[in-house]
Amino acid sequence: MNQNLFSSFITPTIVGIPVVILIILAPSIFFPSPSRLIDNRLTSLQQWLVQLMLKQLMATHNTKGRTWALMLISLILFISSTNLLGLLPHSFTPTHTTSMNLAMAIPLWAATIITGFRYKMKASLAHLLPQGTPTPLIPMLIIIETISLLIQPMALAVRLTANITAGHLLMHLIGGTTLALTSINPNISLITFIILVLLTVLELAVALIQAYVFTLLVSLYLHDNT
């Protein structure tokens, strides 16, 4: 059993060179691509899921917002696949690092803000000051709304990081407890093993839900600015 709880989150290296880029690109191998005129069941299922997610994300967007369809679908597939990658034995979860999540959140958030100032500048600036605000409170509310706007990408990144890290740490602790109790009390170890299996199923759902939540929030930011 690892003595350091965070050892599983250390970026793997080969000859001192980080291989995180190869790990990030690895899930794309498992996405089937149509190579024939008639698709197989797996490809048809993938297309149906993509169309379902696209319908949910684009339901409230106008024509300008729907130009982001490919970006949002690619984002949700990328995050979900990398989240699921971390549930494999002896694997690494790229999305547990705040730096990577910020690298996704900041450019997407900035792009939505730039889009808002480009197409509807007055409406975007109006969000900084609610209608009917008393005159003495105007400076304070503008500062508060500006701060809340600037912390949006941080909230996106920290939410994803915290959920992925907490789930993996809990699985690590329960897994270590199960191994330790195997030779001490097999009955209790069986109970902890059942808990570990249920937690693994929960983490599978969390990996997909967090990818959807991250993409949905980016979609909402885009909707407010188009």
VEXDREN-2710 file (C-alpha; in Angstrom, 1 decimal):
% VEXDREN-2710
k/r/px/py/pz
1/MET/0.0/0.0/0.0
2/ASN/1.3/3.5/-0.9
3/GLN/2.3/5.5/2.2
4/ASN/1.6/8.8/0.4
5/LEU/-2.0/9.2/-0.3
6/PHE/-1.2/11.6/-3.2
7/SER/1.4/9.3/-4.9
8/SER/-1.2/8.2/-7.4
9/PHE/-1.6/11.8/-8.5
10/ILE/2.0/12.3/-9.4
11/THR/2.6/12.8/-13.1
12/PRO/4.3/9.7/-14.5
13/THR/7.6/10.2/-16.3
14/ILE/9.8/8.1/-18.6
15/VAL/13.6/8.9/-18.3
16/GLY/12.7/12.0/-16.4
17/ILE/10.3/13.3/-19.2
18/PRO/6.6/13.8/-18.3
19/VAL/4.3/11.6/-20.5
20/VAL/1.2/13.5/-19.5
21/ILE/0.6/14.6/-23.2
22/LEU/0.6/10.9/-24.3
23/ILE/-1.8/10.0/-21.5
24/ILE/-4.2/12.9/-22.5
25/LEU/-4.2/11.7/-26.1
26/ALA/-4.7/8.0/-25.2
27/PRO/-8.5/8.0/-24.7
28/SER/-9.0/9.2/-28.3
29/ILE/-7.9/5.8/-29.5
30/PHE/-11.0/4.2/-28.0
31/PHE/-13.4/6.4/-29.9
32/PRO/-14.6/4.4/-33.0
33/SER/-14.6/6.2/-36.3
34/PRO/-16.8/5.1/-39.2
35/SER/-14.7/3.4/-41.9
36/ARG/-17.5/1.9/-43.9
37/LEU/-20.7/3.1/-45.6
38/ILE/-22.8/1.1/-43.0
39/ASP/-22.0/1.9/-39.4
40/ASN/-21.7/-0.8/-36.8
41/ARG/-23.6/-0.8/-33.5
42/LEU/-20.8/0.9/-31.5
43/THR/-20.5/3.7/-34.0
44/SER/-24.2/4.2/-34.2
45/LEU/-24.4/4.3/-30.4
46/GLN/-21.7/6.9/-30.3
47/GLN/-23.4/9.1/-32.9
48/TRP/-26.7/8.8/-31.0
49/LEU/-25.1/9.9/-27.7
50/VAL/-23.3/12.8/-29.4
51/GLN/-26.6/13.9/-31.0
52/LEU/-28.4/13.6/-27.6
53/MET/-25.8/15.7/-25.9
54/LEU/-25.7/18.2/-28.7
55/LYS/-29.5/18.6/-28.5
56/GLN/-29.3/19.3/-24.7
57/LEU/-26.5/21.8/-25.0
58/MET/-27.8/23.7/-28.0
59/ALA/-31.5/23.8/-27.0
60/THR/-31.4/27.4/-25.8
61/HIS/-28.7/28.9/-28.1
62/ASN/-29.2/31.2/-31.0
63/THR/-27.4/30.9/-34.4
64/LYS/-24.2/32.5/-33.0
65/GLY/-24.1/30.2/-30.0
66/ARG/-24.6/27.1/-32.2
67/THR/-21.4/27.7/-34.0
68/TRP/-19.7/26.4/-30.7
69/ALA/-21.4/23.0/-31.1
70/LEU/-18.2/21.2/-32.2
71/MET/-16.2/22.8/-29.4
72/LEU/-18.6/21.9/-26.7
73/ILE/-19.0/18.3/-27.9
74/SER/-15.2/17.9/-28.1
75/LEU/-14.9/19.3/-24.6
76/ILE/-17.4/17.0/-23.0
77/LEU/-15.9/13.9/-24.7
78/PHE/-12.4/14.9/-23.8
79/ILE/-13.2/15.5/-20.1
80/SER/-15.3/12.4/-19.7
81/SER/-12.7/10.2/-21.3
82/THR/-9.9/11.6/-19.2
83/ASN/-12.0/11.2/-16.1
84/LEU/-12.8/7.6/-16.9
85/LEU/-9.1/7.0/-17.7
86/GLY/-8.2/7.6/-14.0
87/LEU/-10.5/4.8/-12.9
88/LEU/-8.3/2.2/-14.6
89/PRO/-5.7/0.4/-12.5
90/HIS/-2.2/1.9/-12.5
91/SER/-3.4/4.9/-14.5
92/PHE/-3.2/8.7/-14.2
93/THR/-6.0/11.2/-14.1
94/PRO/-5.0/14.4/-16.0
95/THR/-8.1/16.3/-14.8
96/HIS/-7.2/16.1/-11.1
97/THR/-4.6/18.9/-11.6
98/THR/-5.9/22.5/-11.2
99/SER/-3.3/23.7/-13.8
100/MET/-4.8/21.6/-16.6
101/ASN/-8.4/22.4/-15.6
102/LEU/-7.5/26.1/-15.6
103/ALA/-5.9/25.7/-19.0
104/MET/-9.2/24.6/-20.3
105/ALA/-11.5/26.9/-18.3
106/ILE/-9.7/30.3/-18.8
107/PRO/-9.5/30.3/-22.6
108/LEU/-13.1/29.1/-22.9
109/TRP/-14.4/31.6/-20.4
110/ALA/-12.3/34.4/-22.1
111/ALA/-13.7/33.4/-25.5
112/THR/-17.3/33.7/-24.2
113/ILE/-16.5/37.1/-22.7
114/ILE/-14.9/38.4/-25.9
115/THR/-17.9/37.1/-27.9
116/GLY/-20.2/39.0/-25.6
117/PHE/-18.3/42.3/-26.0
118/ARG/-18.1/41.7/-29.7
119/TYR/-21.8/41.1/-30.4
120/LYS/-23.7/42.7/-27.5
121/MET/-21.4/45.0/-25.6
122/LYS/-24.2/47.0/-23.9
123/ALA/-25.9/43.9/-22.6
124/SER/-22.6/42.4/-21.4
125/LEU/-21.8/45.6/-19.5
126/ALA/-25.3/45.8/-18.1
127/HIS/-24.7/42.5/-16.3
128/LEU/-22.2/44.4/-14.1
129/LEU/-24.9/46.6/-12.7
130/PRO/-28.4/45.3/-11.9
131/GLN/-31.3/47.5/-12.9
132/GLY/-32.7/49.7/-10.2
133/THR/-29.6/49.8/-8.1
134/PRO/-29.4/52.8/-5.7
135/THR/-26.8/55.3/-6.7
136/PRO/-24.7/55.0/-3.5
137/LEU/-24.4/51.2/-4.1
138/ILE/-23.3/51.4/-7.7
139/PRO/-19.5/51.4/-7.2
140/MET/-19.7/48.5/-4.7
141/LEU/-22.0/46.4/-6.9
142/ILE/-19.8/46.9/-10.0
143/ILE/-16.8/45.7/-8.0
144/ILE/-18.7/42.7/-6.7
145/GLU/-20.1/41.7/-10.1
146/THR/-16.6/42.2/-11.7
147/ILE/-15.0/39.9/-9.1
148/SER/-17.8/37.3/-9.5
149/LEU/-17.2/37.4/-13.3
150/LEU/-13.4/37.0/-12.9
151/ILE/-13.7/34.0/-10.6
152/GLN/-15.9/32.0/-13.0
153/PRO/-13.0/30.1/-14.6
154/MET/-11.5/29.4/-11.2
155/ALA/-14.8/28.0/-10.0
156/LEU/-14.9/25.8/-13.1
157/ALA/-11.4/24.4/-12.5
158/VAL/-11.7/23.9/-8.7
159/ARG/-15.1/22.2/-9.0
160/LEU/-13.7/19.6/-11.4
161/THR/-10.4/19.2/-9.5
162/ALA/-12.1/18.8/-6.1
163/ASN/-14.6/16.2/-7.3
164/ILE/-12.1/14.0/-9.1
165/THR/-9.5/14.2/-6.3
166/ALA/-11.9/13.6/-3.5
167/GLY/-13.4/10.5/-5.1
168/HIS/-10.0/9.0/-6.0
169/LEU/-8.7/9.6/-2.5
170/LEU/-11.7/7.9/-0.9
171/MET/-11.3/4.9/-3.2
172/HIS/-7.6/4.8/-2.2
173/LEU/-8.4/4.8/1.5
174/ILE/-11.2/2.2/1.3
175/GLY/-9.1/0.0/-1.0
176/GLY/-6.2/0.1/1.5
177/THR/-8.5/-0.6/4.4
178/THR/-9.9/-3.6/2.5
179/LEU/-6.4/-5.1/2.0
180/ALA/-5.4/-4.5/5.6
181/LEU/-8.6/-6.1/7.0
182/THR/-8.3/-9.2/4.7
183/SER/-5.9/-10.9/7.1
184/ILE/-7.4/-9.5/10.2
185/ASN/-11.2/-9.8/9.8
186/PRO/-12.4/-11.3/6.5
187/ASN/-16.1/-10.5/7.3
188/ILE/-15.4/-6.8/7.8
189/SER/-13.1/-6.7/4.7
190/LEU/-16.0/-8.1/2.7
191/ILE/-18.2/-5.2/3.8
192/THR/-15.5/-2.7/2.9
193/PHE/-15.0/-4.4/-0.5
194/ILE/-18.8/-4.1/-1.3
195/ILE/-18.5/-0.4/-0.3
196/LEU/-15.5/0.0/-2.6
197/VAL/-17.5/-1.6/-5.5
198/LEU/-20.4/0.7/-4.9
199/LEU/-18.0/3.7/-4.7
200/THR/-16.4/2.7/-8.0
201/VAL/-19.9/2.7/-9.6
202/LEU/-20.5/6.1/-8.1
203/GLU/-17.2/7.4/-9.4
204/LEU/-18.1/6.2/-12.9
205/ALA/-21.2/8.4/-12.7
206/VAL/-19.3/11.3/-11.2
207/ALA/-16.7/11.2/-14.0
208/LEU/-19.5/11.6/-16.6
209/ILE/-21.5/14.1/-14.6
210/GLN/-18.6/16.4/-13.9
211/ALA/-17.8/16.5/-17.6
212/TYR/-21.4/17.4/-18.4
213/VAL/-21.5/20.0/-15.6
214/PHE/-18.2/21.7/-16.8
215/THR/-19.4/21.8/-20.4
216/LEU/-22.9/22.9/-19.4
217/LEU/-21.5/25.9/-17.4
218/VAL/-19.4/26.9/-20.4
219/SER/-22.5/26.7/-22.5
220/LEU/-24.4/28.9/-20.0
221/TYR/-21.6/31.5/-20.1
222/LEU/-21.8/31.4/-23.9
223/HIS/-25.6/31.8/-23.8
224/ASP/-25.3/34.9/-21.7
225/ASN/-22.9/36.5/-24.2
226/THR/-24.6/35.7/-27.5
END
